[in-house]
Amino acid sequence: MTLKRTFTLIAAAGLAAALYYYYGGHQTPEGQPPLASFSLPSFQEAFNGDATSDVRVVLMFSPT
């Protein structure tokens, strides 16, 4: 196998893995609530709905 063909196969496998990860569907274990989808307009509306003038911070943590 040539070097170009090897890199092409690795790139294709990486692309397939990325597509499966993002579009393959996600399931939660039994007893756990379903995954919530994140949409900016609904989050922004809820975040800005608070009428207080307190400082607010959004932190997003990753489990990895």
BALOBA-1460 file (C-alpha; in Angstrom, 3 decimals):
// residues 64
<rec num="1" residu="m" x="0.000" y="0.000" z="0.000"/>
<rec num="2" residu="t" x="1.347" y="3.408" z="-0.826"/>
<rec num="3" residu="l" x="1.746" y="6.172" z="1.703"/>
<rec num="4" residu="k" x="-0.898" y="8.317" z="-0.021"/>
<rec num="5" residu="r" x="-3.442" y="5.507" z="0.080"/>
<rec num="6" residu="t" x="-2.708" y="4.858" z="3.775"/>
<rec num="7" residu="f" x="-3.314" y="8.497" z="4.686"/>
<rec num="8" residu="t" x="-6.503" y="8.524" z="2.602"/>
<rec num="9" residu="l" x="-7.846" y="5.476" z="4.438"/>
<rec num="10" residu="i" x="-6.952" y="6.970" z="7.833"/>
<rec num="11" residu="a" x="-8.676" y="10.247" z="6.904"/>
<rec num="12" residu="a" x="-11.773" y="8.382" z="5.671"/>
<rec num="13" residu="a" x="-11.920" y="6.327" z="8.869"/>
<rec num="14" residu="g" x="-11.590" y="9.482" z="10.971"/>
<rec num="15" residu="l" x="-14.350" y="11.196" z="9.034"/>
<rec num="16" residu="a" x="-16.623" y="8.161" z="9.391"/>
<rec num="17" residu="a" x="-15.969" y="8.039" z="13.133"/>
<rec num="18" residu="a" x="-16.723" y="11.765" z="13.515"/>
<rec num="19" residu="l" x="-19.952" y="11.468" z="11.546"/>
<rec num="20" residu="y" x="-21.068" y="8.491" z="13.620"/>
<rec num="21" residu="y" x="-20.247" y="10.333" z="16.852"/>
<rec num="22" residu="y" x="-22.249" y="13.438" z="15.912"/>
<rec num="23" residu="y" x="-25.125" y="11.880" z="13.961"/>
<rec num="24" residu="g" x="-25.263" y="8.298" z="15.233"/>
<rec num="25" residu="g" x="-27.789" y="9.064" z="17.935"/>
<rec num="26" residu="h" x="-27.269" y="9.058" z="21.643"/>
<rec num="27" residu="q" x="-29.027" y="6.925" z="24.206"/>
<rec num="28" residu="t" x="-29.049" y="7.230" z="27.961"/>
<rec num="29" residu="p" x="-29.001" y="4.324" z="30.418"/>
<rec num="30" residu="e" x="-32.255" y="3.128" z="31.967"/>
<rec num="31" residu="g" x="-33.410" y="5.321" z="34.830"/>
<rec num="32" residu="q" x="-31.559" y="8.394" z="33.546"/>
<rec num="33" residu="p" x="-33.570" y="11.244" z="32.031"/>
<rec num="34" residu="p" x="-33.221" y="11.664" z="28.259"/>
<rec num="35" residu="l" x="-30.597" y="14.007" z="26.861"/>
<rec num="36" residu="a" x="-31.710" y="17.605" z="26.480"/>
<rec num="37" residu="s" x="-30.921" y="19.466" z="23.309"/>
<rec num="38" residu="f" x="-29.199" y="22.797" z="23.666"/>
<rec num="39" residu="s" x="-30.547" y="25.663" z="21.612"/>
<rec num="40" residu="l" x="-29.209" y="29.164" z="21.987"/>
<rec num="41" residu="p" x="-32.502" y="31.110" z="21.643"/>
<rec num="42" residu="s" x="-34.273" y="29.196" z="24.440"/>
<rec num="43" residu="f" x="-31.198" y="29.380" z="26.681"/>
<rec num="44" residu="q" x="-30.779" y="33.091" z="26.022"/>
<rec num="45" residu="e" x="-34.445" y="33.705" z="26.796"/>
<rec num="46" residu="a" x="-34.231" y="31.831" z="30.102"/>
<rec num="47" residu="f" x="-30.926" y="33.468" z="31.010"/>
<rec num="48" residu="n" x="-32.132" y="37.001" z="30.259"/>
<rec num="49" residu="g" x="-35.541" y="36.391" z="31.870"/>
<rec num="50" residu="d" x="-34.164" y="37.141" z="35.325"/>
<rec num="51" residu="a" x="-34.889" y="40.801" z="36.073"/>
<rec num="52" residu="t" x="-32.230" y="41.206" z="38.770"/>
<rec num="53" residu="s" x="-29.092" y="43.188" z="38.091"/>
<rec num="54" residu="d" x="-26.824" y="40.550" z="39.620"/>
<rec num="55" residu="v" x="-23.785" y="39.350" z="37.747"/>
<rec num="56" residu="r" x="-24.415" y="35.979" z="36.112"/>
<rec num="57" residu="v" x="-21.869" y="33.534" z="34.754"/>
<rec num="58" residu="v" x="-22.358" y="30.526" z="32.493"/>
<rec num="59" residu="l" x="-19.961" y="27.623" z="33.093"/>
<rec num="60" residu="m" x="-19.918" y="24.600" z="30.832"/>
<rec num="61" residu="f" x="-18.083" y="21.543" z="32.111"/>
<rec num="62" residu="s" x="-17.092" y="18.525" z="30.093"/>
<rec num="63" residu="p" x="-17.121" y="15.063" z="31.695"/>
<rec num="64" residu="t" x="-13.789" y="14.258" z="30.062"/>
